[in-house]
Amino acid sequence: MKKIIVILFLLLIFLSACQKDNRTDNENNNKKDDVIENKDNEENVDNENKLDNNVLIAYFSATNNTENIATKIQNKLKCDIFEIEPQMAYTSADLNYNSDCRANREQNDDNARPEIKNKIEDISKYDTIILGYPIWWGQAPKIMYTFVETYDLENITIIPFCTSGSSPIGTSATNLKTSAPSANWKDGKRFSASASQDEINTWLDNYFKEEVNMKLLIDGSEVKVKWEDNESVKALKNILPLEINMEEYGGFEQTGKIGRSITRNDSNINVVPGDIVLYNGNQISIFYNNSSWSYTKLGHIDLSNEELNNLLNKDSVTIRFE
Ligand SMILES: Cc1cc2nc3c(=O)[nH]c(=O)nc-3n(C[C@H](O)[C@H](O)[C@H](O)COP(=O)(O)O)c2cc1C
């Protein structure tokens, strides 16, 4: 009997050890999953934060207002950033524009080219520079002239921005352009020192909006489309390739079922010939005449009314997204 009790006791110890091992294994597995999850998250972050390697933000900022905007631009684009640092930093006395200060003297001297302390090693790796500065007496500070004259900016796209108390960007960028005429200068924008991230993102969208890469063929012929930047177009892209048999309706459109529903954000819109819309979340309509209804616009075909009429004013067509 004693023997049996000892054996049972040993068995109990063995079983509880096994259980502990299992738990430790599970714990380890959970930890391992955490690491994988974190790694996945890191990868996602990396993807989201994908560097736009060809873009550089270069800015000068004496009192940090322009720097704040530059930082918000970088938040959005995750690109390289370079602060143009003066060899001789500007003191507050240098910036006291109500006096005969250094900044005023430089702005009044056509030949002033304040020295820059730091340098961009290889500017040729950038195809776009977002160039920021404060407005000084309606113009870019003279150090910005030093900057654009230091580098070969040929064929580099320059997108200027500035901050100011209240002045617009005015002629500041076009005057700066005369010192680097071979660059491809875009229109600039003035921000207040407190401009929001949203305001900056909207501005950047004008330049860096991703082109939607989706083809539309009507009866086998590709047509050029300007796609909308919305969730429905993204959802459509996710189910490519997609072929739809369309039928003429009402003397103004070809319409056909997708075969499933995709996300929509309908509103009453007046459609014009060439418009492609999502109807009811599960049908595509392409117009060759005007109409109006509650739709989500997907895009617009870049063809004349006559071409659209020839292409779409028939009993049926087959369209293919790819
Ligand atoms: C010398 C000097 C001249 C200025 N001239 C103007 C001007 O003409 N119009 C304006 O709205 N703000 C003017 N300002 C204000 C600055 O443009 C504004 O404070 C800017 O946001 C400063 O940017 P920062 O902090 O990046 O240097 C001037 C500031 C200084 C120091």
The ligand as a Tripos MOL2 file, in Angstrom:
@<TRIPOS>MOLECULE
LIG
   31    33     1     0     0
SMALL
NO_CHARGES

@<TRIPOS>ATOM
      1 C1         13.8850   90.8890  -40.4600 C.3       1 LIG1
      2 C2         12.4690   90.3820  -40.4800 C.ar      1 LIG1
      3 C3         11.5900   90.8520  -41.4180 C.ar      1 LIG1
      4 C4         10.2700   90.3770  -41.4570 C.ar      1 LIG1
      5 N1          9.4390   90.8140  -42.4390 N.ar      1 LIG1
      6 C5          8.1750   90.3580  -42.4880 C.ar      1 LIG1
      7 C6          7.3060   90.7650  -43.5220 C.ar      1 LIG1
      8 O1          7.6510   91.5280  -44.4250 O.2       1 LIG1
      9 N2          6.0220   90.3170  -43.4990 N.ar      1 LIG1
     10 C7          5.5770   89.4560  -42.5420 C.ar      1 LIG1
     11 O2          4.4120   89.0720  -42.5670 O.2       1 LIG1
     12 N3          6.4050   89.0010  -41.5610 N.ar      1 LIG1
     13 C8          7.6840   89.4250  -41.5250 C.ar      1 LIG1
     14 N4          8.5330   88.9800  -40.5580 N.ar      1 LIG1
     15 C9          8.0340   87.9560  -39.6090 C.3       1 LIG1
     16 C10         8.4840   86.5560  -40.0390 C.3       1 LIG1
     17 O3          8.2680   86.3390  -41.4090 O.3       1 LIG1
     18 C11         7.7390   85.4720  -39.2800 C.3       1 LIG1
     19 O4          7.8440   85.6770  -37.9110 O.3       1 LIG1
     20 C12         8.2650   84.0940  -39.6650 C.3       1 LIG1
     21 O5          7.2810   83.1330  -39.3410 O.3       1 LIG1
     22 C13         9.5390   83.7410  -38.9630 C.3       1 LIG1
     23 O6          9.9350   82.4530  -39.3400 O.3       1 LIG1
     24 P1         11.0780   81.6720  -38.5890 P.3       1 LIG1
     25 O7         10.6380   81.5180  -37.1570 O.co2     1 LIG1
     26 O8         11.1580   80.3510  -39.2800 O.co2     1 LIG1
     27 O9         12.3220   82.4500  -38.7140 O.co2     1 LIG1
     28 C14         9.8480   89.4410  -40.4990 C.ar      1 LIG1
     29 C15        10.7380   88.9830  -39.5380 C.ar      1 LIG1
     30 C16        12.0510   89.4530  -39.5310 C.ar      1 LIG1
     31 C17        12.9960   88.9300  -38.5060 C.3       1 LIG1
@<TRIPOS>BOND
     1     1     2 1
     2     2     3 ar
     3     2    30 ar
     4     3     4 ar
     5     4     5 ar
     6     4    28 ar
     7     5     6 ar
     8     6     7 ar
     9     6    13 1
    10     7     8 2
    11     7     9 ar
    12     9    10 ar
    13    10    11 2
    14    10    12 ar
    15    12    13 ar
    16    13    14 ar
    17    14    15 1
    18    14    28 ar
    19    15    16 1
    20    16    17 1
    21    16    18 1
    22    18    19 1
    23    18    20 1
    24    20    21 1
    25    20    22 1
    26    22    23 1
    27    23    24 1
    28    24    25 2
    29    24    26 1
    30    24    27 1
    31    28    29 ar
    32    29    30 ar
    33    30    31 1
@<TRIPOS>SUBSTRUCTURE
     1 LIG1         1 GROUP 0 **** ****
